[in-house]
Amino acid sequence: EQKTELLLRKEKLDSEKEELKQVVENTKKYHLLCGKLSEIQEQYVDKAQIAKERKTEYDLAYQTFLDGQAGVLAKHLKEGEACPVCGSKEHPKKACGTEYIPSQKELEEVKRKWEQARNQMEASSQEAAELLGKVNAQKERAADQKQIEEQEKRLTDEEYKLQEQMKSNKKKVERYQLLQNQIQKMNNQMLNSLETDTKGIIDVAEYKYS
């Protein structure tokens, strides 16, 4: 019964050790994911800044393009003639031509760069969001270092106590077996002695009555 109890305790201890091993592995994965998430978040911040700058560049180029168109158009407006844009025949304030007017092709290139930066920013944001979900899920299966150390110490102490009990139990079994062997040996000796005595009595009796 005691042996069965010790075996059950050993099985339970082995199971807890395996569970702790899994917790340690999950904790390592959690910290790796956290590190990866920090990298992705930093990349997102950088890409968001680039997208913001590209948007500012596009807005400025687009406004300059429109202002330039207005300036170029204003140079050809004459009093009394209808403006092809608004239809007015009076032009009290004509826009001044800008020093540099981006072409339609140049404007489209600036816009393309902005959209590319925006797409990269959105992709980085999505990647960070997905990784954040994994981090939160992994966190449920992880533990802090203090908890792990406390659990390791408890299991080490339990294992030591169990080993000592098993050693003690083994010694008891060995002593019991030794005692059983001694008893068996004494019984055999007594049986042999009894057989010898019995044979001697029989021999004497046979001799006496022969």
N, C-alpha and C positions, 0 to 999 in steps of 0.2 A: 504493500500500500504506500509506504514512504517512497519507494523507488518510483512508483507511478506518479506520485505527486511531484517529485523532482523532475521527472521527464516532462510533465505538463508545464512546469515552470520554465524549463529550458526551451520548450517550443514557443511559449509565450514571449520569452526574452529574445529569441531569435527573430520572431515576427516583429517585435518592437524595434530591433536593430535594423531590420530591413526597411521598415517604415521611416526610421530616422535617416537612413541612407538616401531614400527617395526625397525626403524633405530637403536634405543638403543639396541634392542635384537640382531640385526645383528652385532653391534659393540662388544657386549659381546662375541658372538660366534667367531668373528674375533680374539679377544685377547686370547680366550681359544685355538683356533687353532694355534696361534703364539707360545703360551707356549708349546703346544704339539709338534710343529715342532722343537723348540729348543731342547727338550728332545731327539727326534728322531735323530736330527743332531749330538748331543753329542754322542749318542749310535753308530752312523755310524762312527764317528771319532775314537772311542774306538775300534770298530770291524775292522776298516781299519788298525789300528796299530797292532792289534793282527794278522790279516791276513799277514801283512808285516813281522812280526816276525816269523810266521809259515813258510812263504815262504823262509826266510833266513835260518831257521833250516833245511828245506827240501833240499835246494840247497847245504848246507854244508854237510848234510848226504849223498846226492847223489854223490857229488864230492868225499867224503871220501870213499864211497862204490866203486866208480870206481877206485880211487887211490889204495884202498885196493886190489881190484881184480888184478890190474896191479902189485902190490907188490907181491902178492901170486903167480901170474903167473910167475913173473920174477925169483922167487926162483927155479922154475922147468925148466927154460930155460938153455940149454947147447949150447956152441959154436958149430956151424956147423949144429945144428938142426933148422928146420923152426919153426918160431913162429906161433902158431895156430891162432893168431889174425891178424898179418900183413904179415906173410909169410917170413919175413926176416931171414937169417941165421946168421946175425951178430947182436950182442947185446952189443954195447959199453957202454950204460947207462941203467942199470937195476933199476927199481923203488924199493925204500926201503919199506919194509913192515911197515904199520902203526901199532901204538900200539893198536888201537881199530878199528875194521872193522864191521860196522853194517850188520846184515844179511838181506837177501831179505825181510823177513817178517817184520823186524824192519823198513826197509826203506819204505815199503808199509804203515806201521802204521803212520810214520811221514808224508808221502804224504797224507794219509787220513785226518789227523788233519789239514793240510794246506788247502785241498780242502773244508773241513767243514767250516773253518774260512773264506775262500774266499766266499763260498755260503752265509754265514751269513752276510758278508759285502755287497754283491750284493743285498740281500733281504732288508737290512736296507737302502741301497741307493735308491732302488725302492720305499720303503715305504715313505722315505723323499720326493722323487720327486712327488709322488701322493698327499701327504699332502701339499706340496708347491703349487700345482695347486689349491687345495681347498682354501688355504690361499689367493692366488691372486684373486680368484673368489669372495671370501667373502669380500675382501678389497673394491671391487667396491660397495658393499651394506652397507658399514660401514662409519662412520664419526669420526673425532677427537673430543675429549672432549670439546674443545672450541666451535666448531660448534653446538654441542648438547646443551650446556649451553645457547648459544645465541638464538637458536631456542626455547628452553624452556621459556626463558625470554620473547621473543616476543609473544609467544602464551599465556603466563600468562597475559601479559599486554592487549592483544586483548580480552581475556576472561573477564577481569575485566571491560574494557570499554563497552563490549557488555552487561554484566550483569547490569551495571549502566544505560545503555540506555533502557534496557528492564524494569528495575524498574521504570524509568522515564515515559516510555510509559505506563506502567501499571497504574501509578498514574493518568496520563492524561485520560486514559480510565475510571478509577474509577470516576474521577471528571466529566467527560462527562456523565457517567451513572447517577451520582447523580443529575447533572443539568437536565438531561432528566426526571428523576423522579419528580424533583421539578416542572418542567414545566407541566408535566402530571397532577400533583396534583393541580396546579393552574388552569389548564384547566378544570379539574373535578369540582373544586370549582366554577369556573365561570359558568359552565354549570348548576350546581345545583342551583346557585343563579339565573341564567336566568330562569330556569324552575320554581323556586319559584315565581319570579317576574311575570312571564307570567301567572302562575296559579292565582296569586293574582289579576291581571288585569282582567282576565277572570271572576273570582268570583265576582268582583266589578261590572263588566259590566252586568253579569247575574242578580245580585241583583237589579241593577238600572232599568233594563228593565223588571223585573218580575212583 
